[in-house]
Structures are given as structure tokens and as C-alpha cells.
Amino acid sequence: MLITKEEIKAMSAKERAELLSILWDVIEDDPYVDDLAEESEEELRLIQESLEEYKRDPSKVKTWDEAYSELLRRKDN
């Protein structure tokens, strides 16, 4: 079942609060939610290195469209 943004906006405040409560319960029951909680030290280091590399030479960066197209080409080969 998909609930659209428009349907949520049409709900009363009480209904939206109930929906939010249900969503939080589902998130808390998810065994992988802790994996999403925060980045590890290694992930933070990799992010910082990527940012520094970008600052040194922004021309090496690909747009999302370029990266996605490259992935599709690799998949087809």
C-alpha cells in the first residue's frame, strides 16, 4: 500500500500523529536500524578524504548522470 503526500496532507493532525507513531514503531523493530544510526570512524575518514580530493581537483568529479550512465554501460557489457 502506498500513501501519497497528498493523502497524508488530507489527514487530520491526529491521523498524521498516529501514522508517525506507527512508522517509528516499524523503524525501531527493524534489526538493521542501528546500521543507519551513524557513520563509523572509517566511513567518516573516507568521506573526509573524498571531500579533500574533490577540493584539490573538482574536475575529476562525475555528475550523478555520468556515474549512472557508466554503471549502465558496465552492466550491459
Rosetta blueprint (number, residue, H / E / L):
1 M L
2 L L
3 I L
4 T L
5 K H
6 E H
7 E H
8 I H
9 K H
10 A H
11 M L
12 S L
13 A H
14 K H
15 E H
16 R H
17 A H
18 E H
19 L H
20 L H
21 S H
22 I H
23 L H
24 W H
25 D H
26 V H
27 I H
28 E H
29 D H
30 D L
31 P L
32 Y L
33 V H
34 D H
35 D H
36 L H
37 A H
38 E L
39 E L
40 S L
41 E H
42 E H
43 E H
44 L H
45 R H
46 L H
47 I H
48 Q H
49 E H
50 S H
51 L H
52 E H
53 E H
54 Y H
55 K H
56 R H
57 D L
58 P H
59 S H
60 K H
61 V L
62 K L
63 T L
64 W H
65 D H
66 E H
67 A H
68 Y H
69 S H
70 E H
71 L H
72 L H
73 R H
74 R H
75 K H
76 D H
77 N L
